[in-house]
Amino acid sequence: MPLKQQIFAIIVSLLVFVLTIDMVRKKRLREEYSLLWLITSVSMFILVIKYDWLVALTHLIGAGLPTSTLFLGSIIFLILLAVQFSIKISKLSDQLKDLVQDNALMRHEFEKLKKERGNERD
C-alpha cells in the first residue's frame, strides 16, 4: 500500500475511534451503538498496519484485490448496522405499543372514577 494511502487510512481510523469515544463521553452516542464503530476503526487500523493480513484475507475469500476485500467489509459493516437498528426499532415499537395500551387503560380508569365522583356529588 502506498505511504500516502496508509497515512490517510490510519488518520481516518484514528479519527473514527476518537470521535466515537468523544460522542459516548458527551452522551451523544450510546455505548451499545459505539461498539460496532470502535471494532470497525480498530480493525481498519490493524489491517492498515498489517497490510499482509489484508492481502492474506483477500486471498482467503478469493477476492482479486485488497480494495475488494475492504469494499466487502464495508458492506458487511452496513448490514450489521442495519440489523442493529432494526433490532432497536423492534424493541421501541413493542415498548410504544405497551405504553399506548397502558395509557388507554389508565384513561379508562380515570374516566370511570370521574363518573363515580360526579354521581356521588349529586
N, C-alpha and C positions, 0 to 999 in steps of 0.2 A: 504494500500500500504506500503510495507516495506520502512524503512527510507532511505536506500541506493538508491532505485529506485526513491523515492520522491526527494532526493537531486540531483540526476542525471537529472531528468526531469526539475527541477527548473533551474539548471545551463544551460541546453540546451535551454530552453525557453528564459532565460535572454540573453544568447549568441546570439540567433537569433535576438532578439529585438535590442540589442546594435549594432550588425553588420549591420542590416538593416538601422538603423539611421546613422551609420557611412558611409555606402555606399551612402546614399542620400546626406549627408553633403559633401562628396568628389565628388559628381556628377557622380558616377559610376553606380547609380541606380536612375531611375526617380521616382518621388513621386507617379505617377499613378500605378506603379508596386509594390511599397513598402506597399501600404495599405493592400493588401492581406496577406503579410508576417507579418506585425505588428498585424493584427487581429488574425492571427493564433498563434503567440507567446503569445499574451495576453490571448487568450482562453486556450491555453495549461497551462499557469501559473495558471489561475483561477481554472481549473479542477484538477490540482495537489494540490493546496492549499485546495480546497473544494472537496475532493475526494468523499464525499457523493453525490455531484451533479452529478459526473460522474457515480456513481452507480445508481442513480435515472434515469439518461438519458439512461443508459444501459437497465434498466427495462422498460422504456417508449418505446424504439424502439424494445424491445423483444430480445435483444442480450443475449447470455449466459454469457459472461464475459466482464468486463470493457475494456480489451485489444481489444476485437472485436469491441467495440464502437470506440476506438481510431483508429483502422485499417480502419473502415468505414469513420471516419473523415479525415484520410489521403487520402483516395481515393477521397472523395468529394473535398478536397483541390487541388489535382492534376487535377481533372476535371475542377474546376474553373480556375486554372492556364492555362490549355489548351484552355479554352474558351476565357480567356483574351488575350492570344497570338494570337488566331485565329482572334479575332476582330481587333487587331492591324495589323496583316498581311493583312487582307482585306482592311483596310484603306490605308496602304502603297502601296498595289497593285493598288488601284484606283489612288493614287497620282502619282505613277510611270507612269501609262497609260496616265494621263493628261499631265505630263511633256514630255513624248515622243511625244505626239501629238503637244504640243506647240513648241517643238524643230523642228519637221518636218515642221510646218507652218512657223516658223522663217527662217529655212534653205531655204524653197521655196521662201520666200520674198527676202532673201539675194541674192539668185541666180538670181532672176528676176531683182533686182536693179543692180547687177553686169553686166548683159547682157545689160541693158539700158545704163549704163555708158560706156560700151565698144562701143556701137553703136554711142553714142554722140561724141566720140573721132575720129571716122572715118570720 
